[in-house]
């Protein structure tokens, strides 16, 4: 593989990861916290309704987890394409 096509494949895969992780974050923060609020409110965590929990805390926790997932994915991707130094 040439260096240019290698870099293009790297960025294509990187953008795919970013879009997937952003979609997950959207589903947790918007869909779970707003759209599915009524269904989730039938479940309680620590005395709070789950819909409230997702809207207030869950999206932040998931965002931090997704950062670590992204770092792990990028480390694997760097090794795959030889960009790990």
N, CA, C and O of each residue as an XYZ file, in Angstrom:
340
protein
N       0.835     -1.177      0.000
C       0.000      0.000      0.000
C       0.881      1.242      0.000
O       1.845      1.316      0.762
N       0.563      2.216     -0.843
C       1.356      3.438     -0.866
C       1.045      4.281      0.368
O       0.038      4.082      1.048
N       1.934      5.219      0.631
C       1.761      6.048      1.833
C       0.492      6.894      1.755
O      -0.195      7.082      2.759
N       0.183      7.406      0.557
C      -1.019      8.236      0.384
C      -2.296      7.411      0.577
O      -3.223      7.856      1.254
N      -2.347      6.234     -0.005
C      -3.542      5.396      0.156
C      -3.639      4.858      1.581
O      -4.737      4.650      2.096
N      -2.502      4.637      2.211
C      -2.470      4.216      3.609
C      -3.063      5.308      4.505
O      -3.873      5.023      5.387
N      -2.653      6.551      4.272
C      -3.169      7.676      5.058
C      -4.665      7.871      4.811
O      -5.417      8.173      5.738
N      -5.087      7.698      3.568
C      -6.514      7.864      3.237
C      -7.358      6.791      3.933
O      -8.430      7.089      4.459
N      -6.881      5.561      3.936
C      -7.593      4.469      4.609
C      -7.632      4.702      6.119
O      -8.633      4.419      6.778
N      -6.532      5.218      6.651
C      -6.461      5.530      8.084
C      -7.527      6.549      8.466
O      -8.270      6.347      9.427
N      -7.602      7.644      7.714
C      -8.571      8.692      8.045
C     -10.006      8.250      7.810
O     -10.916      8.660      8.532
N     -10.205      7.419      6.806
C     -11.551      6.901      6.553
C     -12.034      6.067      7.740
O     -13.179      6.193      8.173
N     -11.156      5.222      8.254
C     -11.501      4.395      9.413
C     -11.649      5.251     10.673
O     -12.516      4.987     11.507
N     -10.807      6.270     10.810
C     -10.890      7.180     11.947
C     -12.236      7.905     11.950
O     -12.893      7.973     12.989
N     -12.649      8.435     10.826
C     -13.932      9.137     10.725
C     -15.085      8.180     11.011
O     -16.070      8.576     11.636
N     -14.983      6.945     10.572
C     -16.021      5.946     10.857
C     -16.159      5.740     12.364
O     -17.274      5.693     12.883
N     -15.036      5.618     13.066
C     -15.064      5.472     14.523
C     -15.715      6.694     15.182
O     -16.551      6.554     16.075
N     -15.329      7.874     14.740
C     -15.869      9.105     15.330
C     -17.381      9.166     15.139
O     -18.109      9.497     16.075
N     -17.854      8.853     13.951
C     -19.291      8.907     13.683
C     -20.064      7.885     14.519
O     -21.146      8.186     15.024
N     -19.519      6.699     14.662
C     -20.173      5.673     15.479
C     -20.237      6.109     16.937
O     -21.279      5.974     17.579
N     -19.135      6.629     17.465
C     -19.100      7.053     18.863
C     -20.010      8.265     19.104
O     -20.643      8.361     20.156
N     -20.079      9.184     18.144
C     -20.987     10.315     18.281
C     -22.446      9.864     18.229
O     -23.294     10.420     18.925
N     -22.735      8.867     17.414
C     -24.096      8.327     17.349
C     -24.483      7.690     18.683
O     -25.613      7.847     19.146
N     -23.548      6.975     19.293
C     -23.812      6.374     20.611
C     -24.064      7.475     21.639
O     -25.002      7.381     22.432
N     -23.235      8.512     21.628
C     -23.412      9.605     22.576
C     -24.751     10.309     22.358
O     -25.431     10.665     23.321
N     -25.128     10.510     21.098
C     -26.418     11.123     20.792
C     -27.563     10.275     21.332
O     -28.504     10.794     21.932
N     -27.474      8.965     21.111
C     -28.542      8.078     21.575
C     -28.667      8.130     23.100
O     -29.778      8.119     23.631
N     -27.561      8.185     23.788
C     -27.609      8.214     25.253
C     -28.086      9.574     25.755
O     -28.963      9.641     26.617
N     -27.520     10.656     25.226
C     -27.842     11.977     25.754
C     -29.194     12.484     25.287
O     -29.962     13.000     26.099
N     -29.508     12.357     24.019
C     -30.763     12.897     23.503
C     -31.898     11.886     23.586
O     -32.940     12.155     24.182
N     -31.687     10.732     22.988
C     -32.769      9.743     22.916
C     -33.137      9.208     24.295
O     -34.312      9.210     24.665
N     -32.152      8.751     25.055
C     -32.456      8.175     26.364
C     -32.904      9.242     27.352
O     -33.791      8.993     28.169
N     -32.305     10.426     27.289
C     -32.636     11.473     28.244
C     -33.897     12.245     27.922
O     -34.510     12.819     28.822
N     -34.304     12.275     26.650
C     -35.453     13.088     26.261
C     -36.555     12.249     25.619
O     -37.694     12.259     26.086
N     -36.223     11.527     24.558
C     -37.253     10.808     23.808
C     -37.830      9.623     24.569
O     -39.041      9.403     24.550
N     -36.972      8.859     25.238
C     -37.424      7.655     25.952
C     -37.588      7.899     27.454
O     -37.634      6.956     28.244
N     -37.675      9.163     27.833
C     -37.738      9.547     29.244
C     -38.887      8.868     29.978
O     -38.697      8.337     31.072
N     -40.057      8.883     29.393
C     -41.222      8.320     30.079
C     -41.077      6.820     30.327
O     -41.424      6.332     31.403
N     -40.567      6.088     29.335
C     -40.362      4.655     29.511
C     -39.276      4.365     30.535
O     -39.398      3.443     31.341
N     -38.212      5.163     30.496
C     -37.094      4.956     31.425
C     -37.442      5.362     32.850
O     -36.855      4.849     33.803
N     -38.390      6.276     33.003
C     -38.757      6.733     34.346
C     -39.461      5.670     35.176
O     -39.662      5.864     36.375
N     -39.838      4.562     34.571
C     -40.442      3.467     35.342
C     -39.380      2.708     36.141
O     -39.714      1.931     37.036
N     -38.101      2.930     35.818
C     -36.977      2.277     36.506
C     -36.286      3.323     37.374
O     -36.121      4.471     36.960
N     -35.885      2.927     38.568
C     -35.208      3.858     39.485
C     -33.789      3.373     39.796
O     -33.543      2.177     39.952
N     -32.864      4.336     39.881
C     -31.477      4.070     40.295
C     -31.161      5.031     41.429
O     -31.195      6.248     41.245
N     -30.858      4.492     42.589
C     -30.527      5.327     43.743
C     -31.647      6.279     44.131
O     -31.391      7.368     44.645
N     -32.869      5.877     43.890
C     -34.012      6.712     44.244
C     -34.424      7.700     43.164
O     -35.451      8.365     43.297
N     -33.636      7.807     42.094
C     -33.953      8.733     41.016
C     -34.481      7.975     39.807
O     -34.064      6.848     39.539
N     -35.390      8.593     39.087
C     -35.922      7.978     37.877
C     -34.807      7.869     36.841
O     -33.975      8.768     36.721
N     -34.792      6.764     36.093
C     -33.707      6.506     35.142
C     -33.663      7.554     34.035
O     -32.577      7.916     33.582
N     -34.822      8.055     33.586
C     -34.842      9.103     32.563
C     -34.139     10.363     33.052
O     -33.369     10.974     32.312
N     -34.401     10.751     34.294
C     -33.727     11.900     34.896
C     -32.224     11.627     35.004
O     -31.403     12.495     34.704
N     -31.875     10.411     35.435
C     -30.465     10.057     35.597
C     -29.715     10.174     34.271
O     -28.620     10.734     34.224
N     -30.305      9.644     33.188
C     -29.649      9.737     31.882
C     -29.498     11.190     31.450
O     -28.448     11.577     30.937
N     -30.530     11.991     31.651
C     -30.469     13.385     31.234
C     -29.437     14.167     32.037
O     -28.762     15.036     31.485
N     -29.301     13.877     33.332
C     -28.416     14.659     34.188
C     -27.004     14.095     34.315
O     -26.035     14.854     34.291
N     -26.875     12.788     34.447
C     -25.573     12.187     34.735
C     -25.096     11.221     33.660
O     -23.919     11.208     33.299
N     -26.006     10.427     33.161
C     -25.635      9.339     32.259
C     -24.892      9.785     31.022
O     -23.923      9.145     30.613
N     -25.336     10.880     30.416
C     -24.674     11.326     29.190
C     -23.234     11.766     29.454
O     -22.364     11.584     28.602
N     -22.979     12.345     30.631
C     -21.604     12.744     30.958
C     -20.721     11.519     31.183
O     -19.588     11.464     30.705
N     -21.255     10.535     31.918
C     -20.482      9.313     32.163
C     -20.194      8.585     30.853
O     -19.078      8.121     30.619
N     -21.206      8.494     30.014
C     -21.016      7.808     28.733
C     -20.001      8.561     27.880
O     -19.189      7.932     27.201
N     -20.029      9.893     27.899
C     -19.066     10.671     27.133
C     -17.638     10.371     27.582
O     -16.753     10.187     26.746
N     -17.408     10.320     28.888
C     -16.065     10.017     29.408
C     -15.652      8.599     29.012
O     -14.505      8.372     28.627
N     -16.573      7.652     29.104
C     -16.277      6.273     28.690
C     -15.937      6.230     27.206
O     -15.011      5.529     26.798
N     -16.689      6.983     26.393
C     -16.427      7.001     24.953
C     -15.063      7.601     24.627
O     -14.443      7.222     23.633
N     -14.593      8.526     25.446
C     -13.247      9.073     25.242
C     -12.211      7.955     25.392
O     -11.303      7.831     24.570
N     -12.351      7.147     26.440
C     -11.413      6.038     26.636
C     -11.540      4.994     25.532
O     -10.537      4.425     25.099
N     -12.751      4.739     25.076
C     -12.955      3.808     23.963
C     -12.277      4.347     22.710
O     -11.634      3.594     21.979
N     -12.419      5.648     22.457
C     -11.789      6.261     21.282
C     -10.262      6.166     21.353
O      -9.608      5.879     20.351
N      -9.708      6.403     22.522
C      -8.257      6.294     22.678
C      -7.797      4.875     22.374
O      -6.801      4.672     21.680
N      -8.521      3.903     22.893
C      -8.162      2.501     22.641
C      -8.270      2.159     21.156
O      -7.384      1.512     20.597
N      -9.360      2.595     20.520
C      -9.539      2.337     19.089
C      -8.445      3.002     18.263
O      -7.935      2.416     17.308
N      -8.087      4.230     18.634
C      -7.055      4.938     17.877
C      -5.679      4.320     18.084
O      -4.877      4.292     17.151
N      -5.391      3.831     19.269
C      -4.116      3.142     19.477
C      -4.023      1.902     18.600
O      -2.978      1.630     18.010
N      -5.128      1.146     18.516
C      -5.139     -0.030     17.633
C      -4.999      0.383     16.179
O      -4.276     -0.255     15.413
N      -5.695      1.458     15.796
C      -5.638      1.933     14.416
C      -4.238      2.422     14.063
O      -3.747      2.160     12.965
N      -3.591      3.135     14.993
C      -2.222      3.596     14.763
C      -1.285      2.425     14.525
O      -0.444      2.471     13.627
N      -1.426      1.371     15.330
C      -0.575      0.190     15.137
C      -0.869     -0.484     13.810
O       0.045     -0.931     13.117
N      -2.133     -0.557     13.458
C      -2.531     -1.217     12.208
C      -1.904     -0.542     10.992
O      -1.475     -1.213     10.054
N      -1.854      0.785     11.016
C      -1.325      1.523      9.854
C       0.106      1.993     10.046
O       0.634      2.714      9.199
N       0.740      1.603     11.135
C       2.145      1.913     11.345
C       2.415      3.338     11.786
O       3.502      3.857     11.534
N       1.463      3.984     12.433
C       1.656      5.350     12.910
C       1.995      5.390     14.398
O       2.094      6.474     14.971
N       2.169      4.262     15.019
C       2.566      4.254     16.424
C       4.057      4.473     16.536
O       4.861      3.775     15.918
N       4.402      5.454     17.333
C       5.825      5.786     17.438
C       6.392      5.364     18.767
O       7.578      5.567     19.025
